[in-house]
Amino acid sequence: MTWDELDWEALARLRRRFIGQEPFDGPYWESESEIASYDFTYGERIGWKWDHVVRELRLRGWHPPAGPVLDWGCGSGVASRRLLREFGATWCSRLTLWDHSPLAAGFAAESAARGFPGLSVTQATPGLLGGDEPVGLLIISHVLNELTPAARETLLELVARAEAVVWVESGTSAVSRALGGIRERLASTLRVVAPCTHANTCPVLAPGRERDWCHFFAPPPPGIFADSGWVKFGQRAGIDLRSLPYSFLALDRRPPTEDRAGLSRVIGRVEHLKPLARWLNCDAAGLAGLELPKRADARLFKELERTREPLVYRWRREGDRVTGGEAVGAKA
Ligand SMILES: C[S@@+](CC[C@H](N)C(=O)[O-])C[C@H]1O[C@@H](n2cnc3c(N)ncnc32)[C@H](O)[C@@H]1O
């Protein structure tokens, strides 16, 4: 696929659906060229979010469990391909792709087989989804707002059987809060690995916090701003190319190996004013608005302005004033 081969009409149709002008009332993929065009554009942007999530999981010392992988609601299959690319595929015994659109599942299976020669790649069978085969690592990406209540329950039954789950969604308030509700529901059976740095009830969902939501921003590759294809896509899709908001959840059944004592997660973006940086912070004590005066640590101030890494830190603090800090896995 190249920018010249893109099916712009199909992308316009998808856009109408994604912005809510057309309902999600069953499988909607109409052609292979539509899926390929999605994969090249919307899917690629989702891939950048996955790259950021995987980076955080690696920095935090997490690795997928050896065994099978199931990509549920796979679309073009970008999520599982990105995760396997970043973690290597040697631990993966089999990649299974499921989408209620057979066209999408077929495209995803072919792309994965091409991308990972030697990997066992299959499309899901009723046996796997229905409850007698191990699920292994369950991958879910950008599907929550398309599900009927019944489909959501079916998915949550699979989540309950999984060894681990990595679930990435858009960064809107509604979707992030829905994912937060799912976290609360699952936290008694699966351990929350990330983005949380603690196992407490999610403080964003507490009364009085209705205006906050747990979301992050992935950095797009810098080259896209000078790429006429991406610029044209951004204009036609009505997308700000600089902004890649997402929410996510990583869950695991295995005992922890990651050390998260004292870790904080920055929610949203750090805001830089002249004399200070400020942000909403989440840690084991809950949510707090923190400030870093520039003169307290000019190096850290600059790092927070420039870094492309996920914002997971161990701060040194005096109350809500930060005096210094180190990024998680700083030497990794
Ligand atoms: C926005 S696309 C995301 C695709 C892919 N996961 C990604 O991140 O690029 C949502 C996908 O979910 C699939 N889907 C929606 N409802 C589903 C259901 N009930 N069962 C299986 N797949 C579903 C759609 O067919 C579509 O491929």
The ligand as an ORCA input file, in Angstrom:
! r2SCAN-3c Opt
* xyz 0 1
  C     -11.897      0.348     15.185
  S     -11.652     -1.289     14.698
  C     -10.145     -1.669     15.572
  C      -9.436     -2.785     14.921
  C      -8.126     -3.172     15.588
  N      -8.336     -3.839     16.861
  C      -7.238     -1.952     15.737
  O      -6.928     -1.560     16.882
  O      -6.835     -1.391     14.718
  C     -12.836     -2.241     15.645
  C     -12.898     -3.707     15.210
  O     -13.729     -4.428     16.128
  C     -14.510     -5.350     15.397
  N     -15.696     -5.686     16.196
  C     -16.675     -4.845     16.597
  N     -17.592     -5.527     17.324
  C     -17.161     -6.804     17.393
  C     -17.684     -7.997     17.986
  N     -18.838     -7.977     18.651
  N     -16.994     -9.140     17.862
  C     -15.825     -9.145     17.169
  N     -15.287     -8.063     16.573
  C     -15.946     -6.910     16.677
  C     -14.825     -4.610     14.112
  O     -15.200     -5.476     13.065
  C     -13.507     -3.905     13.849
  O     -12.660     -4.699     13.059
*
